[in-house]
Amino acid sequence: MPIVVNLDVMMARRKMSLNELSEKVDLTLSNLSILKTGKAKAIRFSTLESICKVLNCQPADILEYVEE
């Protein structure tokens, strides 16, 4: 898939665990895990906004387009 999810990289830079991010974003641990592993088919802008707010980053820090 040409869209790469770098959520784990941003979490590591912010020294934040999946559990902590899940609580702060108010998203279930399983849904956040699906997003983190790149298995998600879609993401709501409101969810992306919440993640960016908590991690103090831009959407491009989390999502990356890579040509195949």
C-alpha positions as CSV (number, residue, x, y, z in Angstrom):
1,M,0.0,0.0,0.0
2,P,1.5,3.4,-1.0
3,I,0.3,5.1,2.3
4,V,2.7,4.4,5.2
5,V,1.6,5.1,8.7
6,N,4.4,6.4,10.9
7,L,2.4,6.6,14.1
8,D,4.8,4.4,16.0
9,V,7.7,6.7,15.1
10,M,5.9,9.8,16.4
11,M,4.9,7.9,19.6
12,A,8.5,6.9,20.1
13,R,9.7,10.5,19.6
14,R,7.2,11.7,22.2
15,K,7.9,8.8,24.5
16,M,4.2,7.9,24.6
17,S,2.8,4.4,24.9
18,L,-0.1,3.1,22.9
19,N,-2.2,2.9,26.1
20,E,-1.4,6.5,27.0
21,L,-2.3,7.7,23.5
22,S,-5.4,5.7,23.5
23,E,-6.6,7.4,26.7
24,K,-5.7,10.9,25.5
25,V,-7.3,10.5,22.0
26,D,-10.3,8.6,23.4
27,L,-9.9,5.8,20.9
28,T,-10.0,2.1,21.7
29,L,-6.7,0.3,22.0
30,S,-7.6,-2.1,19.3
31,N,-8.5,0.6,16.8
32,L,-5.4,2.5,17.6
33,S,-3.3,-0.6,17.2
34,I,-4.9,-1.3,13.7
35,L,-4.0,2.3,12.7
36,K,-0.5,2.0,14.1
37,T,0.3,-1.3,12.3
38,G,-0.9,0.2,9.0
39,K,-3.9,-2.2,8.6
40,A,-6.5,0.6,8.7
41,K,-8.4,1.2,5.5
42,A,-9.4,4.8,6.5
43,I,-9.1,7.4,9.2
44,R,-11.5,10.1,10.2
45,F,-10.1,13.7,10.1
46,S,-11.4,14.2,13.6
47,T,-9.3,11.2,14.8
48,L,-6.3,12.4,12.9
49,E,-6.7,15.9,14.4
50,S,-6.9,14.4,17.9
51,I,-3.7,12.4,17.4
52,C,-1.9,15.4,16.0
53,K,-3.0,17.5,18.9
54,V,-1.8,15.0,21.5
55,L,1.5,14.2,19.7
56,N,2.0,17.9,18.8
57,C,2.7,17.1,15.2
58,Q,1.4,17.5,11.6
59,P,-0.6,14.9,9.6
60,A,2.4,14.5,7.3
61,D,4.4,13.4,10.3
62,I,2.1,10.4,10.7
63,L,1.0,9.7,7.1
64,E,3.4,9.3,4.2
65,Y,2.9,8.5,0.5
66,V,5.5,6.2,-1.0
67,E,5.3,5.2,-4.6
68,E,5.4,1.5,-5.3
